Amino acid sequence: MKKPRLMTPGPAPVPEDVLLEMARPIIHHRSAEAKQVITDCAAGLKYTFQTQNDVLILTASGTGALEAALVNTVARGQKVIVLNAGWFAQRWQKIAQAYGIEVVSLDFEWGQAVEPAQLEAALKQYPDTVMVCATLSETSTGTGHPIEEIGKIVARTNAVLAVDGISGIGAMECRTDSWGIDLLCVGSQKALMLPPGLGFIAVSPKAWAKIDAFDAPAYYFNLKAARKKMVDFDTPYTPAHTLLMGLRVALRRIQDEGIEQVWDRHRRMSEACQAGIQALGLELFSARPAEGLTAFRVPEGFKEGDIRGKLSDRFGITTVGGQDKLKGKIVRIGHMGYFDELDVVAGLAALEMVLCDLGYKVVPGIAVTAAQKVLLSAKA
Ligand SMILES: *Cc1c(COP(=O)(O)O)cnc(C)c1O
């Protein structure tokens, strides 16, 4: 017998009470009951995102929210700056290019955090920039970016700040309003503890001013249409309301624990996982690790597929490897959302055994001990 353990940075595990809620009989999406679900979700999302801005619900994966942010705000031929330090940051660039938007790409080495000073210089060089596209947690490299500092820089300009918070929200500190995030884009299947299928976008007054002044070539992802319906806790088209019923339960969990406690739990899990990885003599990939996942380099002489394959075959643990130019070079372990400290300890114990099995020189228990030391010293 093997228990399935989904330790990937999305999709991530879904709690039993959320699953059970979604197994209830289907309701009509224009009923008073459905309106109440959306009303409760709107309040829970605002709390989770730490915003008073409008939060709109889209039936799409997270990428739909990224596309909505761009296509509603920036016209063909206008300019955006993309803070480019990984596979998901590149998605901003690709979506913009698909709409004929001009992209200034500030490239940083994968695994490094973006440098706010370079953005500041670029905004001086390109004062006609309409939007800065950033990533809270770059899932491809396991890196957390300094959004608070970036927000201060962008706030002094006419540009709006759009942030891909898809794997960051619910795992890492993010204060949408006080950090000056104008368009926060989120998806359901990461730290929000739901299956894939919902996208969210929080829109600031500064962003609305641009959106309202622009006749966007958007129909399904038209944010003005979504705002008009959301005033009455409704959506323009049939929402994935079964997922919204689950979302209400997932958000209740976050509200009951408290968002700061949720961030603290992820910080502890992240620090414990990093300590365990380093105790094994493995190298963390990121210079500024994100808190919902940990990425490490595949050690010399070993194969990523062997490590991940054995984790799966022997312990039922699913992890992911690297994307694009990191294929075969790194292993990424997710610990976002429905995870606790013991899940991380178990994951490290499995990794030790798998590495032993593969002939890597390791004293069993060394990673677990290092993680326990972190967890003992941290206040829970
Ligand atoms: C998962 C992820 C995405 C992609 O989201 P989809 O839901 O697959 O569209 C985009 N950005 C980041 C940072 C992610 O982690």
The ligand as a MOL file (V3000), in Angstrom:
LIG
                    3D

  0  0  0     0  0            999 V3000
M  V30 BEGIN CTAB
M  V30 COUNTS 15 15 0 0 0
M  V30 BEGIN ATOM
M  V30 1 C 0.9730 27.4500 -12.1320 0
M  V30 2 C 1.4450 28.7890 -12.5260 0
M  V30 3 C 0.9800 29.4270 -13.6790 0
M  V30 4 C 0.0860 28.7440 -14.6580 0
M  V30 5 O -1.1770 28.6740 -14.2310 0
M  V30 6 P -2.2690 27.8070 -14.9780 0
M  V30 7 O -3.2630 27.6630 -13.8920 0
M  V30 8 O -1.6220 26.5310 -15.4100 0
M  V30 9 O -2.7770 28.5900 -16.1120 0
M  V30 10 C 1.4050 30.7090 -13.9510 0
M  V30 11 N 2.2640 31.3390 -13.1370 0
M  V30 12 C 2.7480 30.7570 -12.0330 0
M  V30 13 C 3.7090 31.5140 -11.1750 0
M  V30 14 C 2.3490 29.4630 -11.6880 0
M  V30 15 O 2.8480 28.8860 -10.5860 0
M  V30 END ATOM
M  V30 BEGIN BOND
M  V30 1 1 1 2
M  V30 2 1 2 3
M  V30 3 2 2 14
M  V30 4 1 3 4
M  V30 5 2 3 10
M  V30 6 1 4 5
M  V30 7 1 5 6
M  V30 8 2 6 7
M  V30 9 1 6 8
M  V30 10 1 6 9
M  V30 11 1 10 11
M  V30 12 2 11 12
M  V30 13 1 12 13
M  V30 14 1 12 14
M  V30 15 1 14 15
M  V30 END BOND
M  V30 END CTAB
M  END
